[in-house]
Amino acid sequence: MATATAAEDAPPAGKGAKGEANRKRGNEHGEGGAGGSGGGGGQKRKKKEVFIYGNYRNYYGYRIDRNVGEDPRLEAFNKQWFENKDCLDIGCNQGLVTIGLAMKFKCRRILGVDIDSGLIETAKWNLRRIMRQDKSATKNAKAQESSNPPSQSSPGEVVSELSKGNEHQDLSKIVSFRRENFVESLDGCSERYDTILCLSVTKWIHLNWGDDGLVTLFVKIWRLLRPGGVFIMEPQPWSSYKRNRLVSEVAKENFNTICIYPEKFREVLLDKVGFRSVELIMDKLVGSVSGFDRPIEVYHK
């Protein structure tokens, strides 16, 4: 899941004028832009795009084993957290997990937000594409069924069975996407979600906004959850921070001042923020490529 922005959407730095200037320079050079290559026309070499917010364009392609059809994280989730529930997916990237949750668990509604406007447009395109495919699969399955004798089993029956749950679902009324800087947006802090996901996003918020930004994230999530709500988090390990600390000057500066390490997140969420309990639902994800087999924790309000 994870995130980025167009140049005009770059958030102000938490480290004063120096940090803000660094962010602006980073965006001008294609770092975290909505698909730009970076560099001017007069450059001899094309500047490599740097994703300072974790806003990778092909994230799902290299995160998930090619032999696995479904994102393995969906297998780890409990249906009761989503069925007929209002859900929020922070750092939704291209929206594939967001859409998958709606289809598999029949959410009442689910909103995916990401700081990158380009990724949000891709997520909307993915939603339209999947709706067309689902409609076509259902239609073909029905046609196949009608052409076979009642006693004869057909591949169409399998497709029909899989689509049956979505037959009366209009995904366009359930799934929505919005570009948003979740840490810095101050509107809508009323309790309105039953389930909030933050999958492989905490590192990027931490590197770009420091400890203060991370705590802001946790507190806002708690406020947005209804009583009894669920917060699902997939934190990145500290070793992952080290690999990405030089992605920008702001990240480098924040990395050197971080005091709340990932192993302390649980303490902060339970003792400081106010979540009443936590459970580890998956220690290692089968089907994820090396480096992405991260634990997933569920916090209960």
MOJONOR-V684541 format. One record per helix or strand of 3 or more residues. SS is the DSSP state (@ for helix, = for strand). FROM is the first residue (numbers start at 1). TO is the last residue. If there is no record, write none. Layout:
SS|FROM|TO ; SS|FROM|TO
This chain:
@|7|9 ; @|16|28 ; @|59|63 ; @|72|76 ; @|79|81 ; =|86|90 ; @|96|105 ; =|109|114 ; @|117|146 ; @|155|164 ; @|171|174 ; =|175|179 ; =|193|199 ; @|202|224 ; =|225|234 ; @|238|244 ; @|249|255 ; @|262|273 ; =|277|282 ; =|296|300
